[in-house]
Amino acid sequence: MLRFYSKAADRLTLLMSGPMAPGRRFLIVLLVAILARAVTFGNPIVHVDEEFYFVTAQAWAHGALPYVDVWDRKPIGLFLVYLPAAALGMPVGIWAYQAMALASLVATALLIARLADRAGWKKGALAGALAYVLWVDFVDGQGGQAPIFYNLLIIGAAVLIAPRPGENTPRARGLMAMALVGLALQIKYSVVFEGMFFGLWLLVREWRSGQRWSILPYGGALVALAVLPTLLAWCAFASIGAGDAWIYANLTSILERNADPLFEQLGNLAKILLITSPLIAATILAVGSTGQTPETPALRRWLFTWAIAAAFGLLIFGSWFDHYALPLMVPLAVCASGFFGDHRDGRRAVLAVLILAFIGGQIVLISKRFTRGTQAQFTAIADAIGQGPGCLYVYSGETALYPATGRCTLTRYLFPSHLGRVRERGAIGVDQTAEIARILALKPAIVVLRPAYRGERADTRALVMAEMRNAYRLRAVRPLGNQAIQIFERRPASEGGV
């Protein structure tokens, strides 16, 4: 049996490391990507973040204005990405945005392989692409997290400007790359450090080429293209009288948000380091990989430096939630190709590493179904709420319940954490307690609560629970993952509910 496995492994490793037509590489990456995330397809509650992006985009499609009618601090480009799918409604829109995320994942992986090819790591290029596809499952990249979309723009910029033998990067390519960075900034601002690395490298390259007189105008053009999408977004909101709302949501509120406890942050960082450690180790070992030609050292140094810049961008922002590692995985996967293809131990281990990554990723995703819930459980909760009449208030729970039930809303703060978390105190433009009291004074027909959670303000929960005891009755309790979701309905006037 071991002999059979050894032969099969040798043949698969040879297939992966040998010459491969682009079409075959695409089909392999696509198939693995589908298998790696199939367990999540159609589930509207894969992750609270992308769930809320979908809800916000759908509200926008129905006339609500981001930052004004539905509040969040993410750039408008992220909601634009979700808008076409969200306009389709549920459940079709859920499948649509997940298909978009799948396409973005596959395209990013193929560009990872392309950069690896150029760096002289052709034997490990497919393995590097598959490593990216598989590793994102460990850090909540199994759906439509923002980096799944903007990673494609960033690696597109990298492909444009990465060093080529005997050639100074044409300015047109540099300008196009920074335009892509600008679009990525409007999906999430955290790409700024990778963008700074790209821009500074282009200027250094210009200086070394002897074109020193053009540094200032060229640098100005690079910066202008990078900030142009953000400037246009502000102008669009300012033109309709919402410029101040845009500035507060996109800039001021980010600086006002409170930090999580240091111990919790360090625990999150340790988890990220543990998850990414195989790719980090492979990247370090790739420094001494074989197969170099006179043209490849410059590109390899550039790729390693990009990985360092991405790591700096991860470290500087703090909090360090799992999905913050997603941007780092792109340059790590490119560099790991050198270990998988050109290092003796890498060639031996690559198949086992990828198989273990696939199995481990599936274990993570299945466990999250047990903790976060399934589509069927979510549907049962929506059915228990019903479609009206009366408005819905999700104090804590799933924001997707708003579009799933079609009930009206009573606040622009639809993301429950904005009103209930300690770290959001003083960082959303209103007093949390006052806003919750205002919502309850409007007498929502249905109120949804999940159990108390770490980081929640105890006083806001106490306020809501006091109102539930005073004017509401428990309509239903439904399971969602490892939690019991309480659904309260307002008592009729005859029972003291009004």
Residue pairs with C-beta under 8 A, 6 or more apart in sequence:
9 351
9 352
12 351
13 347
13 350
13 351
16 126
16 127
16 350
16 351
17 123
17 124
17 126
17 127
17 341
17 347
18 123
19 122
20 126
25 110
25 113
25 126
25 129
26 106
26 110
28 126
28 130
29 106
29 109
29 110
29 113
29 126
29 129
29 130
29 133
30 106
32 130
32 133
32 134
32 358
33 102
33 105
33 106
33 109
33 133
34 102
35 358
36 133
36 134
36 137
36 142
36 358
36 361
36 362
37 98
37 102
37 105
37 137
37 142
37 143
37 365
39 362
39 365
39 366
39 369
40 46
40 98
40 142
40 143
40 365
41 95
41 98
42 91
42 94
42 95
42 98
42 375
43 94
43 369
43 374
43 375
43 378
44 51
44 54
44 90
44 91
44 94
44 375
44 378
44 398
44 400
44 404
45 51
45 372
45 373
45 375
45 378
45 398
45 400
45 480
46 98
46 142
46 143
46 144
46 372
47 140
47 142
47 143
47 145
47 323
47 372
48 398
48 399
48 415
48 417
49 145
49 146
49 323
50 97
50 143
50 144
50 145
51 398
51 399
51 400
52 72
52 399
52 414
52 415
53 74
53 78
53 79
53 81
53 82
53 144
53 146
54 82
54 85
54 86
54 93
54 94
54 97
54 144
54 400
54 403
55 70
55 86
55 399
55 400
55 402
55 403
55 414
56 66
56 70
56 72
56 79
56 82
56 414
57 79
57 80
57 82
57 83
57 85
57 86
57 87
58 86
58 87
58 89
58 93
58 403
59 69
59 70
59 402
59 403
59 414
60 66
60 70
60 79
60 83
60 86
61 83
61 86
61 87
64 70
65 240
65 242
66 72
66 76
66 79
66 249
67 237
67 242
67 245
67 246
67 248
67 249
67 250
68 242
68 245
68 412
69 412
70 412
70 414
71 249
71 412
71 413
71 414
71 415
71 418
71 428
71 429
72 249
72 415
72 418
73 249
73 250
73 253
73 254
74 146
74 188
75 185
75 186
75 187
75 188
75 189
75 230
75 233
75 250
76 186
76 233
76 236
76 237
77 183
77 185
77 186
77 187
77 229
77 233
78 146
78 149
78 186
78 187
78 188
80 186
81 100
81 149
81 187
82 97
82 144
84 96
84 100
85 93
85 94
85 96
85 97
85 100
86 93
86 97
87 93
88 96
89 403
90 400
90 403
90 404
97 144
98 143
98 144
100 144
100 149
101 143
101 144
101 148
101 149
104 148
104 149
104 151
104 152
105 132
105 133
105 136
105 141
105 148
106 133
107 152
108 132
108 148
108 151
108 152
108 155
108 330
109 129
109 130
109 132
109 133
109 333
110 129
111 152
111 155
111 156
111 158
111 159
112 125
112 128
112 129
112 132
112 155
112 330
112 333
112 334
112 337
113 125
113 126
113 128
113 129
113 337
114 125
114 159
115 155
115 158
115 159
115 162
115 303
115 334
116 122
116 124
116 125
116 128
116 129
116 334
116 337
116 338
116 341
117 125
118 162
118 164
118 296
118 299
119 296
119 299
119 300
119 303
119 334
119 337
119 338
120 291
120 292
120 293
120 295
120 296
120 299
120 300
120 342
121 128
121 286
121 289
121 291
121 337
121 338
121 340
121 341
121 342
122 341
123 291
123 340
123 341
123 342
123 347
124 336
124 337
124 338
124 339
124 340
124 341
124 342
124 346
124 350
125 337
125 341
127 336
127 337
127 340
127 341
127 350
127 354
128 333
128 334
128 335
128 336
128 337
128 340
129 333
129 337
130 354
131 279
131 282
131 333
131 336
131 340
131 353
131 354
131 357
132 329
132 330
132 333
134 354
134 357
134 358
134 361
135 141
135 275
135 276
135 279
135 329
135 333
135 357
135 361
136 142
136 148
136 326
136 329
137 361
137 362
137 364
137 365
138 275
138 322
138 360
138 361
138 364
139 272
139 275
139 322
139 323
139 324
139 325
139 326
139 329
140 321
140 322
140 323
141 147
141 148
141 323
141 326
141 329
142 361
142 365
145 323
145 326
146 187
146 188
146 323
147 188
147 323
147 326
147 327
148 326
149 187
150 183
150 184
150 187
150 188
150 191
150 327
151 326
151 327
151 329
151 330
153 180
153 181
153 183
153 184
153 187
154 180
154 181
154 184
154 191
154 194
154 327
154 330
155 330
156 177
156 180
157 176
157 177
157 178
157 180
157 181
157 184
157 195
157 198
158 177
158 198
158 306
158 331
160 169
160 173
160 174
160 176
160 177
160 180
161 169
161 173
161 174
161 177
161 198
161 201
161 202
162 299
162 302
162 303
163 169
163 205
163 298
163 299
163 302
164 299
165 294
165 295
165 296
165 298
166 295
168 205
168 206
168 209
169 202
169 205
171 218
174 202
174 218
174 222
175 221
175 222
175 225
177 198
177 202
178 195
178 198
178 199
178 202
178 222
178 223
178 225
178 226
179 225
179 226
179 228
181 191
181 194
181 195
181 198
181 199
181 225
181 226
182 195
182 225
182 226
182 227
182 228
182 229
182 230
183 229
184 191
184 195
185 191
185 192
185 195
185 226
185 227
185 229
185 230
186 229
186 230
186 233
189 250
189 254
190 313
190 317
190 324
190 327
191 313
191 327
192 313
193 309
193 310
193 312
193 313
193 316
194 306
194 309
194 310
194 313
194 327
195 226
196 309
197 305
197 306
197 309
199 219
199 222
199 223
199 226
201 302
201 305
202 218
202 222
203 215
203 218
203 219
203 222
206 212
206 214
206 215
206 218
207 215
211 218
230 250
233 246
233 250
234 243
234 246
234 247
234 250
237 243
237 245
237 246
238 246
248 429
249 429
253 427
253 428
253 429
256 426
256 427
257 423
257 424
257 427
258 422
258 423
258 424
258 425
258 426
258 427
259 265
259 318
259 319
259 423
260 318
260 319
260 423
260 455
265 318
265 319
265 320
268 319
268 320
268 321
268 322
269 315
269 320
271 322
272 314
272 320
272 322
272 324
272 325
273 280
275 322
275 325
276 325
276 328
276 329
276 332
278 353
278 357
279 329
279 332
279 333
279 336
280 332
282 332
282 335
282 336
282 338
282 339
282 340
282 346
283 304
283 307
283 332
283 335
283 336
283 338
283 339
285 338
285 339
285 343
285 345
285 346
286 300
286 335
286 336
286 337
286 338
286 339
286 342
286 343
286 346
287 304
287 338
288 343
289 338
289 339
289 341
289 342
289 343
289 346
290 342
290 343
291 341
291 342
292 300
300 335
300 338
303 331
303 334
303 335
304 335
306 331
307 328
307 331
307 332
307 334
307 335
310 327
310 328
310 330
310 331
310 332
311 328
313 327
313 328
314 320
314 324
314 325
314 327
314 328
317 324
338 346
339 345
339 346
340 346
340 347
340 350
340 353
341 347
341 350
369 481
370 481
370 482
371 481
371 482
372 480
372 481
373 479
373 480
373 481
373 483
374 481
377 478
377 479
377 480
377 481
378 398
378 400
378 401
378 404
378 480
379 404
380 478
381 398
381 401
381 448
381 478
381 480
381 485
381 487
382 401
382 404
382 405
384 475
384 476
384 478
384 487
385 392
385 401
385 405
385 407
385 446
385 448
385 487
386 405
386 446
387 405
387 406
387 407
388 405
388 406
388 407
388 408
388 445
389 445
390 407
390 408
390 444
390 445
390 446
390 490
391 407
391 408
391 409
391 410
391 442
391 444
391 445
391 446
392 401
392 402
392 405
392 407
392 408
392 409
392 444
392 445
392 446
392 447
392 448
393 409
393 410
393 411
393 439
393 440
393 444
393 446
393 447
393 448
394 401
394 402
394 414
394 416
394 447
394 448
395 416
395 419
395 420
395 436
395 447
395 448
395 449
395 461
395 464
396 416
396 420
396 448
396 449
396 450
396 453
396 456
396 461
397 416
397 448
397 449
397 450
397 480
397 485
398 448
398 480
399 414
399 415
399 416
401 448
402 409
402 414
407 445
407 446
410 439
410 442
410 444
411 419
411 435
411 438
411 439
413 419
413 428
413 430
413 435
417 424
418 424
418 428
418 432
419 428
419 432
419 435
419 436
419 460
420 432
420 456
420 457
420 460
420 461
421 455
421 456
421 457
422 455
422 456
422 457
423 455
424 432
425 432
425 457
432 457
432 460
433 459
433 460
433 463
436 460
436 463
436 464
437 463
440 463
440 464
440 467
443 471
443 490
443 498
444 490
445 489
445 490
446 475
446 487
446 488
446 489
446 490
447 464
447 467
447 468
447 472
447 487
447 488
448 485
448 486
448 487
448 488
449 461
449 464
449 465
449 468
449 485
449 486
449 488
450 480
450 483
450 485
450 486
451 483
451 484
452 458
452 461
468 488
471 490
471 491
471 496
471 497
471 498
472 488
472 489
472 490
472 491
472 497
473 488
473 489
473 491
473 495
473 497
474 486
474 487
474 488
475 487
475 488
475 489
476 487
477 484
477 485
477 486
477 487
478 484
478 485
478 487
479 485
490 497
490 498
491 497
492 498
